[in-house]
Amino acid sequence: MKGRRYRVEHQTRYVHAGRTLTSQHVACLTPRTLPRQRLCSHELEIEPQPSYATERIDFFGNAVSEFTMLTRYAELEVMSRSVVEVFPAKSQVDPYSTPAWEDVRDELVYRRGARYDPAAQFSYPSPYVLLAPEVEIFMRDVFTPRMPILAGALALMHRIHHEFRFDPGATSITTPVTRVLAERRGVCQDFAHLQIACLRSLGLPARYVSGYLLTDPPPGQPRLVGADASHAWVSVRCARDVWVDLDPTNDVVPDARHITMAWGRDYGDVSPLRGVVLGGAEHVLHVGVSVMPLADEPGRSP
């Protein structure tokens, strides 16, 4: 089966009004290796050079880079370059063959002596996905009794896509789900958090997925370097060891155009770059992302 290969470049630049004293950073910029995704190469360039750097695998299985700056600087640039091969799904899960959502919920209920199911951690509130009565009301008529879980999740995805408007200026990282629900606008991060909140309000496990999406330029115009952006979507557990990704922003089931970076409970677990800076006064953040399809080459089956 032929895969699609992409070169992904993610540039983050901090420009400070003064010079920093010291800083520590955590970067989640390495694409995952998955059954349908192969990481061909990855490099992380940091300028100025960090005093200390290390790599690890976090609790959710994501590759994480950590680095410390002990020298003073006024500008910090972190450039991630990856080549990724993504394969289309061999088959799609039939929504109506999945278990009733009540059965999926009940499998996670704690029972003395039973083996802990790791999916349970994705069924509870998290810092960016707090549950509220408004959320339950919004999705109450979507998941009817005994509805197959994937059929319900797809219906919820369709509803969010059709009732909400994509508006980059309407929200920020800290905007709560209840405000997104009230104002009916936001960006991919908001729509992913909202769908996760709806699913978790039923006790269903859903995780936040960060990554990239290949977008096409307007007809007759070249693809611009740095014009793309990070993307986010949802993964819902439909049965034991069966997770299905859903993209409420675009109302699609992700396939070979979606590149998976990391997953966690919400954005806070997988933000591309975060840290603590001492000194430097105010700063301006510049982010540029490019997703470039590479020339067709023979791909390997996953």
C-alpha positions in Angstrom: 0.0 0.0 0.0 1.4 3.4 -1.0 1.8 6.0 1.7 2.0 9.8 1.4 5.2 11.4 2.5 5.4 14.9 4.0 8.1 17.2 5.2 6.9 19.1 8.2 8.7 22.2 9.5 7.6 23.9 12.7 9.4 27.1 13.7 8.9 28.8 17.1 10.6 32.1 17.8 10.6 34.1 21.0 11.7 37.7 20.8 12.2 39.3 24.2 12.4 43.0 25.0 15.4 42.4 27.3 17.8 39.5 27.9 16.7 36.5 29.8 18.5 35.1 32.9 17.6 31.4 32.4 14.8 29.3 31.0 13.6 25.7 30.9 11.5 24.3 28.1 9.5 21.2 27.1 9.0 20.5 23.4 6.4 18.0 22.0 7.4 18.3 18.4 8.3 14.7 17.3 5.6 12.9 15.3 4.5 9.6 16.7 5.2 6.2 15.1 1.9 4.4 14.6 0.5 1.4 12.6 -0.4 3.9 9.8 2.3 6.4 10.3 6.1 6.1 9.9 8.6 8.7 11.1 11.3 8.7 8.5 13.5 11.4 10.1 13.4 14.1 12.7 15.7 16.8 14.0 15.3 19.7 16.5 17.5 22.7 16.1 17.7 25.2 19.0 19.5 28.6 18.7 21.3 29.6 20.8 22.5 26.2 21.8 21.0 25.0 25.1 23.2 24.3 28.1 21.5 21.0 28.7 19.1 18.8 26.6 17.5 15.4 26.9 14.8 13.3 25.4 12.2 11.0 27.0 8.9 9.3 26.4 6.1 10.8 28.5 3.2 9.1 30.3 1.1 9.0 27.1 3.8 7.6 24.9 4.7 10.9 23.2 8.4 11.7 22.4 9.3 14.8 24.4 12.5 17.0 24.3 13.6 19.0 27.3 16.2 21.7 27.3 17.7 24.3 29.7 19.2 27.7 28.7 21.7 29.0 31.3 23.2 31.7 29.0 21.4 35.0 28.6 19.6 35.6 25.3 17.1 38.1 23.7 15.8 35.7 21.0 15.2 32.0 21.1 14.4 29.9 18.0 13.3 26.3 18.0 13.0 24.6 14.6 11.6 21.1 14.2 12.0 19.3 10.9 10.4 15.9 10.2 9.7 13.6 7.3 6.7 11.5 7.9 4.9 8.8 5.8 1.2 8.3 6.4 -0.8 5.4 5.0 -4.5 5.4 4.3 -6.7 3.2 6.4 -7.1 -0.3 5.0 -10.8 -0.3 6.1 -13.1 2.0 8.0 -14.9 0.9 11.2 -18.7 0.4 10.6 -20.3 2.9 13.0 -23.3 0.7 13.6 -21.2 -2.4 14.4 -19.6 -0.7 17.4 -21.0 -1.3 20.9 -23.8 0.7 22.5 -22.3 3.7 24.2 -23.7 2.6 27.6 -21.7 -0.7 27.3 -18.4 1.2 26.6 -19.1 3.4 29.6 -19.9 0.5 31.9 -16.7 -1.3 31.0 -14.7 1.4 32.7 -16.6 1.3 36.0 -14.3 0.3 38.8 -14.8 -3.3 40.1 -12.8 -4.7 42.9 -10.2 -7.1 41.7 -10.7 -6.2 38.0 -7.8 -5.1 35.8 -7.5 -1.3 35.5 -8.3 -0.1 31.9 -5.9 2.7 31.0 -8.6 4.2 28.8 -10.4 5.3 31.9 -8.0 8.2 32.4 -9.6 9.8 29.3 -13.1 9.7 30.7 -12.6 12.3 33.4 -12.4 16.1 33.4 -9.0 17.6 32.8 -7.7 21.2 33.1 -8.9 22.3 29.7 -11.9 20.0 29.5 -14.1 20.8 32.5 -17.6 19.4 32.5 -20.7 21.6 32.9 -24.5 21.2 32.7 -24.6 23.2 29.4 -22.4 20.6 27.8 -24.7 17.8 28.8 -27.7 19.7 27.5 -26.0 20.3 24.2 -25.4 16.7 23.4 -28.4 15.1 25.2 -30.4 14.5 22.1 -27.4 13.1 20.1 -26.7 10.0 22.1 -30.0 8.3 22.3 -30.4 5.1 24.4 -28.4 2.1 23.0 -27.0 4.1 20.1 -23.7 2.6 18.8 -20.9 4.7 20.2 -19.2 5.6 16.9 -22.5 6.5 15.3 -23.2 8.9 18.2 -19.7 10.3 18.0 -20.0 11.0 14.3 -23.4 12.6 14.8 -21.8 14.9 17.4 -18.9 15.7 15.1 -21.4 16.7 12.3 -23.4 18.9 14.7 -20.3 20.8 16.0 -19.1 21.4 12.4 -22.5 22.7 11.2 -23.4 24.8 14.2 -20.0 26.4 15.0 -18.0 29.0 13.0 -14.2 28.8 12.6 -13.0 32.2 14.0 -9.3 32.5 14.9 -9.9 35.8 16.7 -12.7 34.5 19.0 -10.8 32.5 21.5 -7.4 32.0 23.2 -5.7 29.0 24.8 -7.5 29.7 28.1 -11.0 30.1 26.7 -13.3 27.6 28.6 -15.5 25.1 26.8 -18.6 26.8 28.1 -17.8 30.1 26.4 -17.1 28.3 23.1 -20.5 26.6 23.4 -22.3 29.8 24.2 -20.7 31.9 21.4 -20.6 29.1 18.8 -17.2 30.0 17.4 -13.5 29.1 17.9 -10.7 27.1 16.3 -9.7 23.5 16.1 -8.5 23.3 19.6 -11.8 24.6 20.9 -13.9 22.2 18.8 -11.8 19.3 19.9 -12.1 20.2 23.6 -15.9 20.7 23.2 -16.4 17.2 21.6 -14.2 15.6 24.2 -16.2 17.4 27.0 -19.5 16.1 25.5 -18.2 12.5 25.3 -16.7 12.6 28.8 -20.0 14.0 30.2 -21.4 10.5 29.4 -18.4 8.8 31.0 -16.9 7.9 27.6 -13.1 8.0 27.0 -11.9 10.5 24.5 -8.4 11.9 24.0 -7.0 15.1 22.5 -4.8 14.6 19.4 -2.4 17.2 18.1 -0.8 17.2 14.7 -0.9 18.7 11.3 -3.2 18.8 8.3 -2.2 19.1 4.7 -4.2 22.1 3.3 -4.4 23.1 -0.3 -3.6 26.6 -1.5 -6.2 28.6 -3.4 -6.4 27.6 -7.1 -3.6 29.1 -9.2 -1.5 30.1 -6.1 1.7 28.4 -4.8 1.9 26.7 -1.5 3.4 29.3 0.9 6.1 28.2 3.3 5.0 28.9 6.9 1.4 29.4 6.0 0.1 26.2 7.6 -0.7 25.7 11.3 -0.9 23.1 14.0 -4.1 21.1 14.0 -6.1 19.2 16.6 -8.8 16.6 16.6 -10.4 13.9 18.8 -9.9 10.2 19.3 -12.8 8.2 20.8 -12.4 4.7 22.3 -15.1 2.6 20.6 -14.1 -0.8 22.0 -11.1 -2.3 23.8 -8.0 -1.3 21.8 -10.1 0.3 19.1 -9.8 4.1 18.9 -11.2 6.1 16.0 -10.1 9.7 15.2 -12.7 12.4 14.3 -12.0 15.9 13.1 -14.9 18.2 14.1 -13.3 21.3 12.5 -13.5 19.7 9.0 -16.2 17.1 9.7 -14.1 14.2 8.5 -12.5 11.0 9.7 -8.8 11.7 9.6 -6.9 9.7 7.0 -3.7 10.2 5.0 -3.8 14.0 5.1 -3.6 14.1 8.9 -0.2 13.8 10.6 -0.3 12.8 14.2 2.1 14.5 16.6 0.9 13.5 20.1 -2.1 12.8 22.3 -3.2 13.4 25.8 -6.1 14.5 28.0 -6.2 18.0 26.4 -4.0 20.7 24.9 -2.0 21.2 28.1 -0.5 17.7 27.8 0.7 18.1 24.2 1.4 21.8 23.6 4.2 22.1 21.0 6.5 24.2 23.3 6.1 25.3 26.8 8.4 26.4 29.6 9.4 28.8 32.3 11.5 31.9 31.6 13.3 34.2 34.1 14.0 37.7 33.0 13.7 39.0 29.4 10.7 41.3 30.2 7.9 41.1 27.6 8.2 38.9 24.6 6.6 38.4 21.2 5.9 34.9 19.9 6.2 34.0 16.2 5.1 30.5 14.9 5.4 29.2 11.4 4.3 25.8 10.2 4.8 24.2 6.7 3.5 20.9 5.6 4.9 20.0 2.2 4.0 16.8 0.3 7.1 15.1 -1.1 7.3 13.7 -4.6 5.5 10.3 -4.9 7.9 7.5 -4.1 7.1 3.8 -3.5 5.8 3.5 0.0 5.9 0.5 2.4 2.9 -1.0 3.9 2.6 -0.4 7.6 
